[in-house]
Amino acid sequence: MYKKLCLLFCALGLMIVTLCPIFAVKDTLSLHLVEKNTPYIVGNIVLNEPYDFYVVTGSHDELNITIPATMNNLPILAIADAAFSENTITNLDLSQAQHLKIIGDFAFKDAHSLTGSLLVPKNILIIGQSAFRGTKINHLSFAENSSLSEIKPYAFAATDSLSGIINFPNSLKSLGDFAFINSTIEGLTFGNQLESIGRYAFDNNPRLAGDLILNAPLKTIGNHAFRGNKFVGIDLVHTLLETIDPHTFSQSPTLEYVKLPKTLKVLDANGFAGNANIKSLTFVGTKPISIDKTAFDDVLNLETVFVANDDLFDYYRQFNFMHDAVYDTLSFTLSFETDGGTLVDTLITASDTLVTAPLSPTKAGYVFDGWYLNDDYVTRFDLLNG
């Protein structure tokens, strides 16, 4: 769109008229204005703000979409449900959308031409159901200090071009059913606030490899959540899991070691079935776990079982997966990172055993405040009580 501006110059008594074209920014987005204190529902979440804001509801047949932070000096807070569903867009840039809180249900579902990298802005709280299902995005990352707390069911299902390692933010608490089913990601890291992983969340991700290490207050992993991958190891020691559901970690032919948490009470049918190459199995808990007879079906090469005491080994060796496995009593190595303070010797202790606390480190200009599990200083570690 062009506008013409007439500039009048007067020089030496002569009137000169100059016509100058000005380019106006083309309007590419369809926006809905929500007035202050007016409820607006996106992805079953109610937005009700004490100020006016915009919601993106679609575009005017544009291929490259950039969501800005504001429009007419008002923040853009959401992308509406189904806003770009089955659209022909090829590129999405959210890097400027610093006020965006919610990506709605089905927002980009089956936008099969959408490719490239997706950076989720730091103020996003929720990614809606099937939001990017069936797209061709090839890389997924999250802004530093992300606020994301929930990824809803099917959010990234059938993203068969998605590759690389996904580093989920510390803020993430819930990852929904089928969230990344039938995808092609290659690795995962999770933060320390994760509470639940849904059913089939990463089912049939044949390139998903490496070690799965979960260090969070995780209480639920749904059935089939990690079936059919190429993990080498699974470490659940620092979770709060009480049950491993059917087929949760089944059919992973590369899996070599498994470490189970002390909170675990039930290991359900086929939980680790079809993992013929598991060689090492660790039971951290001091109480027997109820194990379904099919939980370790086709686990044929188990070599070592680590348990807290002799009585537990006597209990576990009744199960058919034990075969000729030998056992060893668990021991733990505690190493201390003092961040420039005085050194603290490493401790080696048996399972379920109290240890003598070492002398607290000292550092000039600082007061020692205790030990933490990670350098994010969120989870304290009680040296005497675990």
Buried (B, 14 or more C-beta within 10 A) or exposed (E): EEEEEEEEEEEEEEEEEEEEEEEEEEEEBEBBEBEEEEEBBBBEBEBEBEEBBBBBBBBEEBEEBBBBBBBEEBBBBBBBBBBBBEBEBBBBBBBBBBBBBBBBBBBBBBBEEBBBBBBBBBBBBBBBBBBBBBBBBBBBBBBEEBBBBBBBBBBBBBBEBBBBBBBBBBBBBBBBBBBBBBBBBBBBBBBBBBBBBBBBBBBBBEBBBBBBBBBBBBBBBBBBBBBBBBBBBBBBBBBBBEBBBBBBBBBBEEBBBBBBBBBBEBBBBBBBBBBBBBBBBBBBBBEBBEBBEBBBBBBEEBEEBBBBBEEBBEBBBEBEBBEEBEBEEBEBEBEBEBEEBEEBEEBEBEBBEEBEEBEBBEEEEEEEEEBEEBEEEEBEEEBEEE
